């Protein structure tokens, strides 16, 4: 007998007939000998309708009253589903987030879960009832008992948090697609269904597919070792397992806010090769990394900064033993990358730097928390450590620093984030749990599991930032104070001395809705902090490939860049982590880029998926 938490989304419970079908599925699962907790969303487009009503009353509705309004949607669903179960002869009880004991921060419209009081929930389960819980909502821990909502994807978050609190055998997320696909089936109907994917890969693919799983839910599953499966509401297909690391024994208190960083990592065996002032046109990155791949040179970080005039800088890191080969290949190809019409001697200049180290913070709790990266940069600044390169992803922020400063940087970060020396991510050892095995043997996954497209980002570039410790901390600290989350961060390799001060450009991406506010806020302080021009570009798209199997596969980046070059798609920025490569391209070329890359890696299946309306 298993304890299972099931979550049904809005389309799954969008009508009386669909609610009855869900009740039938639940009834069958109970009769097979299982105990169930069901988490549901509001019916169909109910939430959209409630938002529309609020906007007809007020152009800027009060957030507290919006929580009060929106929380009613799920309450309709839980009552109807409980009635449907009772009609089948199955004892059931509906419970709001407050009744089930979901305690959150006192933060309206985007609260995080602090803990779940499970006593009442367990009592009803032991009495043989199916407990039907309103997702997306909780109540603040303050004496006022305010109703709070968890923000977008809140029902996923509720379900996985309840599964963690109850130590359920597994959590099933029922949705309108048959599982997690290699990309968005609305853009590539031949997207292929995956049997399984790791939590880290899923977090990196936050915008994958039809957005079937919210990153916060995956974050909880990863941190507490909750086996998670995404399945279709319309079929009995097995779906996709999201595999979790062996749990680390975390406390269930401060469930969503404790320890956003769970490891500090470092690598002193690194060197950097940069090509400065390469032409800003399609095919440059493909030619460079194609040759690097042919020479079997494995690259770690790849950074392409925002263009200046008609040129870009591309930098990458390699391990020290293969530096000479990497330098030789880069020097050999540099002349071919220069403008053929009017080649200049200063174009495609090769710059090599020894004695560098990469320091990283890693953890699933960084998503949507702009203060984490800012805290890392501030910590390094306070330790007097200057940052030479920055690479960001959903689960890791890495900085390249001088090797002589590595120990100081690592000790400062461990102290700041309360990490004991030697703590590492369990996922790096390849240990994954599913409900049918205590520990799976590591397997060799394909290098690329999925391709994601984000059309909702804007890029800000700040010219001529003083190149000294503390600049990144000030910049991203300001953004964090205004609750603006940053995605990609690229620091240019080209350094200029202006009025005796060495300066670099820095570019980063934010949500498009935050773009104008970020530019206005940063412009106000630019003169005071000695920054140059601030440029906003909202017409960009970010396309990414993700796969744990790309580690040690030197041809993966080249294949991605070649696919874009063949379709004459220019790469404006590049950023990488161990399991993710992201490129910024023009917005109008975003869908074309996604389709080209998906085809290049052979990710299409034979079946076409249609997302239900």
C-alpha positions in Angstrom: 0.0 0.0 0.0 1.4 3.4 -1.1 0.7 6.9 0.0 0.4 9.0 -3.2 -0.1 12.7 -3.7 -1.8 13.5 -7.0 -2.1 17.0 -8.6 -4.6 17.8 -11.3 -4.3 21.1 -13.3 -7.0 23.4 -14.5 -7.7 21.7 -17.8 -8.0 18.3 -16.0 -10.8 19.6 -13.9 -12.2 22.1 -16.4 -15.8 20.8 -16.5 -18.2 18.6 -14.5 -17.5 15.7 -16.9 -13.7 16.1 -16.4 -14.1 16.3 -12.7 -16.1 13.0 -12.8 -13.4 11.4 -14.9 -10.8 12.4 -12.4 -12.9 11.1 -9.6 -13.1 7.7 -11.4 -9.3 7.6 -11.8 -8.9 8.4 -8.1 -11.5 5.8 -7.1 -9.6 3.1 -9.1 -6.3 4.0 -7.5 -7.8 3.8 -3.9 -9.4 0.4 -4.7 -5.9 -0.8 -5.7 -4.9 -0.4 -2.0 -3.4 3.1 -2.0 -4.0 6.2 0.3 -4.4 9.4 -1.7 -4.1 13.1 -1.1 -5.4 15.1 -4.1 -4.3 18.7 -4.9 -6.3 20.6 -7.5 -6.1 23.9 -9.4 -9.1 26.1 -10.2 -11.4 24.9 -13.0 -10.2 25.8 -16.6 -9.9 29.5 -17.1 -11.5 30.4 -13.7 -8.4 32.3 -12.5 -8.2 34.3 -15.7 -11.8 35.3 -15.2 -11.3 36.4 -11.6 -8.3 38.5 -12.7 -10.4 40.1 -15.4 -13.1 40.9 -12.8 -10.5 42.5 -10.5 -9.1 44.6 -13.4 -12.6 45.9 -14.2 -12.8 47.2 -10.7 -9.2 48.5 -10.3 -6.3 49.2 -12.6 -4.0 48.2 -9.7 -5.8 45.8 -7.4 -4.6 45.4 -3.8 -2.5 42.3 -3.5 -4.2 41.1 -0.3 -7.6 41.3 -1.9 -6.3 39.6 -5.0 -5.2 36.6 -2.8 -8.6 36.6 -1.2 -10.3 36.6 -4.6 -8.1 34.1 -6.4 -8.1 31.6 -3.6 -11.8 31.0 -4.2 -11.2 29.3 -7.6 -9.6 26.2 -6.0 -12.3 26.1 -3.3 -14.9 25.5 -6.0 -12.9 22.6 -7.5 -12.2 20.8 -4.1 -15.9 20.8 -3.1 -17.1 19.5 -6.5 -14.4 16.8 -6.7 -15.2 15.7 -3.1 -18.9 15.4 -4.0 -18.0 13.4 -7.1 -15.9 11.0 -5.0 -18.7 10.6 -2.5 -21.2 9.8 -5.3 -18.9 6.9 -6.2 -19.1 5.7 -2.6 -15.5 6.9 -1.7 -15.2 8.8 1.6 -13.6 12.2 0.8 -13.1 15.6 2.4 -12.2 18.9 0.9 -9.7 21.2 2.6 -8.4 24.7 1.9 -4.7 25.5 2.2 -5.4 27.0 5.7 -7.3 23.9 6.8 -4.7 21.5 5.7 -2.0 23.5 7.6 0.1 25.1 4.8 1.9 27.9 6.5 3.6 30.5 4.3 5.5 33.8 4.5 3.3 36.8 5.0 3.9 37.8 1.3 0.8 38.2 -0.8 0.7 36.8 -4.4 4.2 35.1 -4.2 4.5 33.5 -0.8 6.9 30.6 -0.1 5.9 27.7 2.1 7.5 27.6 5.6 6.0 24.4 6.9 3.0 22.1 6.7 1.1 21.1 9.9 0.2 17.5 8.9 -1.7 16.3 12.0 -5.2 16.9 10.6 -4.2 15.6 7.2 -2.9 12.4 8.6 -6.0 11.9 10.8 -8.2 12.0 7.7 -5.9 9.7 5.7 -5.9 7.1 8.5 -9.7 7.3 8.6 -9.7 6.0 5.0 -10.7 9.3 3.3 -9.3 10.9 0.2 -8.3 14.4 1.2 -8.9 16.9 -1.6 -6.7 20.0 -1.1 -6.9 23.5 -2.6 -3.6 24.1 -4.3 -1.9 27.5 -4.8 -2.8 28.8 -1.4 -1.8 28.8 2.3 -2.0 31.0 5.3 0.5 33.3 6.9 2.2 32.4 10.1 1.4 35.8 11.7 -1.5 36.1 14.2 -3.7 37.7 11.5 -4.0 34.3 9.6 -3.9 36.0 6.2 -4.8 34.0 3.1 -1.8 33.9 0.8 -1.2 32.5 -2.7 2.0 31.0 -4.0 2.2 32.6 -7.4 2.4 31.0 -10.8 2.6 27.2 -10.7 1.5 27.2 -7.1 -0.6 24.0 -7.2 2.5 22.1 -8.4 4.4 23.6 -5.5 1.6 22.7 -3.0 1.5 19.1 -4.2 5.2 18.4 -4.0 5.5 20.2 -0.6 2.7 18.0 0.8 4.4 14.9 -0.6 7.6 15.9 1.2 5.9 16.7 4.5 4.0 13.4 4.5 7.0 11.5 3.2 4.7 10.1 0.5 5.9 7.3 -1.7 5.7 9.5 -4.8 3.9 12.5 -6.3 2.0 12.4 -9.6 1.4 15.6 -11.6 -1.5 15.2 -14.0 -1.6 17.6 -16.9 -2.7 17.9 -20.6 0.4 16.4 -22.2 1.7 12.8 -21.7 4.8 13.8 -19.8 7.9 15.9 -20.3 8.9 16.4 -23.9 12.2 17.3 -25.5 10.7 20.8 -26.4 7.4 22.7 -26.6 5.1 20.5 -28.8 3.2 23.7 -29.9 6.4 24.7 -31.7 7.7 21.3 -32.6 4.8 18.7 -32.9 7.4 15.9 -33.2 8.8 16.6 -29.8 9.7 13.3 -28.1 8.5 12.0 -24.8 11.2 11.4 -22.2 11.0 8.4 -19.9 13.0 10.2 -17.2 14.9 13.4 -16.5 17.0 14.5 -13.5 15.8 17.3 -11.3 18.9 19.4 -12.2 18.1 19.0 -15.9 14.5 19.8 -15.3 15.4 23.0 -13.4 17.7 24.1 -16.2 14.8 23.6 -18.6 12.5 25.8 -16.6 10.7 26.9 -19.8 10.6 23.5 -21.4 7.6 22.1 -23.3 4.2 23.3 -22.3 5.5 24.5 -18.9 4.1 21.3 -17.3 6.1 21.6 -14.1 7.0 24.7 -12.1 10.6 25.1 -11.0 9.7 25.6 -7.4 8.0 22.2 -7.3 11.2 20.6 -8.8 13.3 22.5 -6.3 11.3 20.9 -3.4 11.5 17.4 -5.0 15.2 17.7 -5.4 15.9 19.0 -1.9 13.7 16.4 -0.2 14.2 13.4 -2.5 10.5 13.3 -3.6 10.0 10.9 -6.6 8.0 12.8 -9.1 6.1 11.7 -12.2 4.4 13.9 -14.9 1.5 12.1 -16.6 -1.5 12.8 -18.9 -5.0 13.1 -17.4 -6.4 11.5 -20.5 -4.5 8.3 -20.8 -2.9 5.6 -18.6 0.6 6.1 -20.2 3.5 5.9 -17.7 4.6 9.5 -18.2 8.0 11.0 -17.3 9.8 10.4 -14.0 11.8 13.4 -12.6 14.5 11.6 -10.6 15.6 12.9 -7.3 18.9 12.7 -5.5 19.2 10.6 -2.4 17.7 12.9 0.3 20.1 14.8 2.5 17.9 14.8 5.7 16.8 18.4 5.4 14.5 19.9 8.1 10.9 20.4 7.0 10.8 23.7 8.8 11.4 26.7 6.5 10.7 24.2 3.7 11.1 26.7 0.8 13.4 29.3 2.3 16.2 27.4 4.1 19.6 26.9 2.5 19.2 28.3 -1.0 22.8 27.2 -1.6 23.9 23.7 -0.7 27.4 23.5 -2.0 30.5 25.6 -2.7 32.6 24.1 -5.5 36.0 25.1 -6.9 38.4 24.1 -9.7 42.0 25.4 -9.7 43.0 23.4 -12.7 41.7 25.9 -15.3 43.0 28.4 -17.9 41.3 30.9 -20.1 41.5 31.5 -23.9 39.8 34.5 -25.4 39.4 35.8 -28.9 38.9 39.5 -28.9 37.1 41.5 -31.6 35.8 38.7 -33.8 33.2 39.8 -36.4 29.6 39.9 -35.2 28.0 37.7 -37.8 26.5 34.1 -38.1 29.0 31.2 -38.2 31.9 32.6 -36.1 31.3 30.5 -33.0 30.5 27.5 -35.2 33.8 27.7 -37.0 35.8 28.2 -33.8 34.2 25.5 -31.7 33.9 23.2 -34.7 37.7 23.1 -35.0 38.1 22.8 -31.2 35.7 19.8 -31.3 37.6 18.2 -34.2 40.8 18.4 -32.1 38.9 16.6 -29.2 39.4 19.6 -26.9 36.9 19.6 -24.0 35.8 23.1 -23.1 34.2 24.1 -19.7 32.7 27.6 -19.6 32.0 29.5 -22.9 31.2 33.2 -22.7 30.3 35.5 -25.6 29.8 39.1 -24.5 27.4 41.7 -25.9 28.6 43.1 -29.2 30.5 46.4 -29.5 30.2 48.0 -32.9 30.6 45.1 -35.4 32.6 42.8 -33.2 32.3 40.4 -30.2 34.6 38.7 -27.7 34.5 35.0 -27.2 36.2 33.4 -24.2 36.3 29.8 -22.9 38.0 27.9 -20.2 39.9 24.5 -20.4 41.8 22.4 -18.0 45.4 23.3 -17.7 46.9 20.1 -19.3 45.2 20.8 -22.6 45.8 24.6 -22.7 48.6 24.5 -25.2 46.5 22.5 -27.7 43.5 24.9 -27.2 45.8 27.9 -27.7 47.3 26.4 -30.8 43.9 25.6 -32.4 42.6 29.1 -31.5 45.7 30.8 -33.0 45.5 28.7 -36.1 41.8 29.5 -36.8 42.0 33.2 -35.8 43.1 34.5 -39.2 40.1 32.8 -40.8 37.7 34.6 -38.5 38.8 38.0 -39.5 36.8 40.1 -41.9 37.8 39.0 -45.4 37.0 42.3 -47.1 39.3 44.4 -44.9 41.2 42.2 -42.4 42.7 44.1 -39.5 45.6 43.0 -37.4 43.8 43.7 -34.2 40.8 41.5 -35.1 40.5 38.0 -33.6 43.4 38.6 -31.2 44.1 35.6 -29.0 44.5 36.2 -25.3 45.6 33.4 -22.9 45.4 33.6 -19.1 47.0 31.1 -16.8 46.6 30.9 -13.0 42.8 31.2 -12.8 40.2 29.3 -10.8 36.5 28.7 -11.0 34.5 29.1 -7.8 30.8 28.2 -7.8 27.7 28.2 -5.6 25.2 25.4 -6.3 21.7 24.7 -5.1 18.1 24.4 -6.2 17.0 27.2 -3.9 18.4 30.0 -6.1 15.5 30.2 -8.5 13.6 33.4 -8.4 15.7 34.8 -5.6 17.7 37.7 -6.9 19.6 38.2 -3.7 21.6 34.9 -3.9 23.9 35.9 -6.8 24.1 39.4 -5.4 25.2 37.9 -2.0 27.9 35.8 -3.8 29.3 38.9 -5.6 29.2 41.0 -2.4 31.0 38.2 -0.5 33.8 38.1 -3.0 34.0 41.9 -3.0 34.4 42.0 0.8 37.1 39.4 0.5 38.9 41.6 -2.1 38.4 39.1 -4.9 38.0 40.5 -8.4 35.7 38.6 -10.8 37.0 38.0 -14.3 34.2 35.9 -15.8 30.6 35.1 -14.6 28.4 32.2 -15.7 24.9 31.6 -14.4 22.3 28.9 -14.6 19.2 27.9 -12.7 21.2 25.8 -10.2 24.7 27.3 -10.3 26.5 30.6 -10.4 30.2 30.4 -11.3 32.9 33.1 -11.2 36.4 32.9 -12.7 39.0 34.5 -10.3 42.7 34.7 -9.9 44.0 31.3 -8.7 45.9 32.9 -5.8 42.6 34.2 -4.5 40.7 30.9 -4.8 41.1 29.7 -1.2 40.0 33.1 0.1 37.0 33.1 -2.2 35.9 29.6 -1.2 36.3 30.2 2.5 34.4 33.5 2.3 31.5 31.8 0.3 31.3 28.8 2.7 31.0 31.2 5.6 28.4 33.5 3.9 26.2 30.6 2.8 26.8 28.4 5.9 28.3 25.5 4.0 30.5 23.0 5.8 33.8 22.1 3.9 33.4 19.0 1.8 29.7 19.2 1.2 28.9 18.4 -2.4 25.8 17.8 -4.5 24.7 14.2 -4.4 23.5 14.6 -8.0 27.1 14.8 -9.2 27.6 11.2 -8.1 24.7 10.0 -10.4 22.5 8.6 -7.6 18.8 8.9 -8.4 15.7 7.6 -6.7 12.4 6.4 -8.1 9.6 4.7 -6.2 10.6 1.3 -7.5 14.3 1.4 -6.5 16.3 2.5 -3.5 19.2 3.5 -5.7 19.7 3.4 -9.4 23.0 2.6 -11.1 24.4 5.7 -12.9 23.7 5.5 -16.6 25.0 7.3 -19.6 22.3 9.7 -20.9 22.4 11.3 -24.3 24.3 14.5 -24.4 21.3 16.7 -25.0 17.9 15.9 -23.4 15.9 18.9 -24.4 15.8 22.3 -26.0 14.1 25.3 -24.4 13.0 28.7 -25.7 12.4 31.8 -23.7 10.8 34.7 -25.5 10.1 36.8 -22.4 13.5 38.2 -21.7 15.2 41.6 -22.2 18.9 42.4 -22.2 20.6 45.3 -20.4 24.2 46.2 -21.2 26.2 48.6 -19.1 29.2 50.1 -20.9 32.5 50.9 -19.2 32.0 49.5 -15.7 35.1 50.0 -13.5 37.0 46.7 -13.3 37.5 46.3 -9.6 36.1 44.2 -6.7 32.6 45.3 -5.7 31.2 46.5 -9.0 29.1 43.4 -9.7 28.0 43.3 -6.1 26.7 46.9 -6.3 25.0 46.3 -9.6 23.2 43.1 -8.8 22.6 44.1 -5.2 20.6 47.1 -6.5 18.6 44.8 -8.7 18.0 42.4 -5.8 16.7 45.3 -3.6 14.1 46.0 -6.3 13.2 42.3 -6.5 14.5 41.9 -10.1 15.7 38.5 -10.9 18.6 38.1 -13.4 19.1 35.2 -15.7 22.3 35.3 -17.9 25.2 37.5 -16.8 28.1 38.1 -19.3 31.2 40.1 -18.5 33.2 41.2 -21.5 36.8 40.1 -21.9 37.9 43.3 -23.5 39.3 45.7 -20.9 40.0 49.4 -21.6 41.8 52.0 -19.5 39.8 55.3 -19.4 41.1 58.1 -17.3 43.5 55.7 -15.6 40.6 53.3 -14.7 40.4 49.8 -16.3 36.8 49.2 -17.5 34.7 46.4 -18.9 31.2 46.0 -20.3 28.7 43.8 -18.5 25.4 42.5 -19.9 22.6 40.5 -18.3 19.1 39.4 -19.1 15.9 40.0 -17.0 12.3 39.3 -17.5 10.9 41.6 -20.2 8.4 43.1 -17.8 11.3 44.2 -15.5 13.4 45.7 -18.4 12.3 49.3 -18.3 12.2 49.5 -14.5 15.7 48.0 -14.3 17.1 50.5 -16.9 15.4 53.5 -15.2 16.7 52.4 -11.8 20.3 51.8 -13.0 20.4 55.0 -15.0 19.7 57.0 -11.9 22.8 55.7 -10.2 25.1 55.3 -13.2 26.9 58.7 -12.9 27.4 58.3 -9.2 29.0 54.8 -9.6 31.0 55.8 -12.6 29.2 53.6 -15.1 28.8 54.4 -18.8 25.8 54.1 -21.1 23.0 51.7 -20.2 21.3 50.0 -23.2 18.1 48.0 -23.2 17.1 45.5 -25.9 13.7 43.9 -25.5 13.7 42.1 -28.9 15.7 39.1 -27.9 15.1 35.3 -27.4 17.1 32.8 -25.4 17.5 29.3 -26.7 19.1 26.6 -24.6 20.1 23.0 -24.7 20.3 20.9 -21.6 21.7 17.5 -20.8 23.8 15.9 -18.0 25.5 13.8 -20.7 27.2 16.8 -22.4 30.0 16.8 -19.8 33.1 15.5 -21.5 31.5 15.8 -25.0 33.5 18.5 -26.8 31.3 18.5 -30.0 28.0 19.5 -28.3 28.5 23.3 -28.3 29.9 23.2 -31.9 26.8 21.2 -33.1 24.5 23.8 -31.6 26.4 26.8 -33.0 26.6 25.1 -36.5 22.8 24.5 -36.5 22.3 28.2 -35.9 24.9 29.2 -38.5 23.2 27.0 -41.2 20.0 29.0 -40.8 21.9 32.3 -40.8 21.0 33.0 -37.2 23.5 35.3 -35.5 24.4 34.6 -31.9 24.4 37.7 -29.8 25.5 36.2 -26.4 26.6 32.8 -25.2 26.6 31.4 -21.6 27.2 27.9 -20.4 27.1 25.7 -17.3 28.1 22.1 -17.0 24.8 20.8 -18.3 23.4 23.8 -20.2 24.4 26.0 -23.2 22.3 29.1 -23.8 22.5 31.5 -26.8 20.7 34.9 -27.1 19.4 35.6 -30.7 17.1 38.1 -32.2 13.5 37.6 -31.0 12.1 37.1 -34.5 14.5 34.2 -35.0 13.8 32.5 -31.7 11.3 29.8 -32.9 13.4 29.1 -36.0 16.5 28.7 -33.7 14.6 26.2 -31.4 13.4 24.1 -34.4 16.9 24.1 -36.0 18.7 22.9 -32.8 16.0 20.3 -32.0 16.4 18.8 -35.4 20.2 19.0 -35.3 20.4 16.8 -32.2 17.8 14.3 -33.6 15.4 14.8 -30.7 12.2 14.4 -32.8 10.0 11.3 -32.4 7.7 9.6 -34.8 4.5 10.7 -33.0 3.0 14.2 -33.1 1.7 15.6 -29.9 -1.3 18.0 -29.8 -1.7 20.0 -26.7 -5.5 20.1 -25.8 -7.2 23.5 -25.8 
